[in-house]
């Protein structure tokens, strides 16, 4: 979270004992606290706002109070034309602080800020005027602290470093995992550090903290806030989305970016209610989204290779011809014969897939883990279906990926002029074709539709035994010729050949050579108006992906199987 203060071990050691008037110098670090935007328009591009108060803030083992007594605050840096930032990011300066002061009547820090004329700054200015942006955060260092009669730690000497507009709700524990900007520490610290001036460096992402916040991301809250425009209860979701936008290079996404971590299924436990008391997340894997999506996509379940975090167009090398290895004598008298392998590339470029679903008003009002998982599963199923349809039979036209059935270089077994029924020999031939290309490494699998499964379940081998073990099928562990058999009705059954129609495909291959590239996470966009009379909200989920086959010879298939 953004509001880390003093080192927690130091807090335990230094502040566990009761103090009343003792002053304790502390290591200078940057702290952040949030305040509801108190702004009044002065001019076209100038605002007066409040950036701090004496509201106690939870700091792990204690509550921190920022004193606004005379001489407590050093505002020299703020009054030296300090920048107005967006989200504490020095790369996103949106204005300048014209003047900063402490209002002794309200016990608040106040400032007059002027927005720049840049496009991004104009966007934020418009959001402030419309009430969308309502929160301010100040970065500051603490020089002296003392404990008061309420056992609160009071910062009696502190320095304002920068002021930012943020989307964080008033809850100071909400954050996106951005670490405090680092400040150079002098070799010799004076006891009071009253003249301590630091040099600012770019903040770094605290990946562990961002991981934690991303795991707590609520898809339900994101939908609710996006539909209503009220983000007071979804500060975490707003900030996580903004951090993802920064990581992906999307400065102004149209919707809410959902972190991959949030797609992980949760495990419910019986416990007392409270913060996280009724829900525990499973272990987080490096490919959280892939892991969650895999059961809903047959090609991913078969072992397709998923590459996340791509940027721009991608060219992936593939070996066209191989070099050869040779043996030579121990006396080094023999020389290796030069043999050069050749390489080509597989290209991938961003393409957008979208799915659409509707949620009732009553469902929107729910925030239980069960509803969260229901909505998550709904989107995963829709996305999984979309990926499978494109990966298996995408046309390659109209911004759609080219699917496996249209790829060149694959081995295609023709069953008949107008199609024919699959035989045992046909199925074994598919496996043999891949093995002949040295691609059958034991991880290969058959992928068929339910019609083909029904047809081949009646086939018997030369010993009269059924080709498919019905007991394995019941357990979802079917194997054919020693390889896994996966079933999905996304494998087309409406193909034509000659006079034949409603023909089915069947595919055998090394599915790790099917590549699925993902450029960004899932972006949710809501539409609360199209079904206004019913109170439903439409939600569109967008993702940027592409599909490619690295080695066509890794797959053998039929496109003309007759299966009732």
Buried (B, 14 or more C-beta within 10 A) or exposed (E): BBBBBBBEEEBEEBBEEEBEEEBBBBEBBBBBBBBBBBBEEEEEBBBBBBBBBBBBBBBBBBBBBBBBEEEBBBBEBBBEEBBBBBBBBBEBBBBBBBEBBBEEEEBBBBBBBBBBEEEBBBBBBEBBEEEEBBBBBBBBBBBBBBBBEEEBBBBBBBBBBBBBBBBBBEBBBBBBBBBBBBBEEEEEBEEEBEEBEBEBEEBEBBEEBBBBBBBBBBBBBBBBBBBBEEBBBBBBBBBBBBBBBBBBEBEEBEBBBBBBBBBBEBEEEEEEEEEEEBBEBEEBEEEBBBBBBBBBBBBBBBBBBBBBEBEEEBEBEBEEEEEEEEEEEEEEEEEEEEEEEEEEEBEBBBBEBEBEBEBEEEBBEBEEBEBBBBBBBBBBBBBBBBBBBBBBBBEEEEEBBBBBBBBEEBBEBEBBEBBBBBEBEBBBBBBBBBBEBEBBEEBBBBBBBBBBBEBBBEBEEEEEEEBBBEEEBEEEEBBBBEBBBBBBEBBBBEBEBEEBEBBBBBBBBBBBBBBBBBBBBBBBBBBBEEBEEEEBBBBBBBBBBBBBBBBBBBBBBBBBBBBE
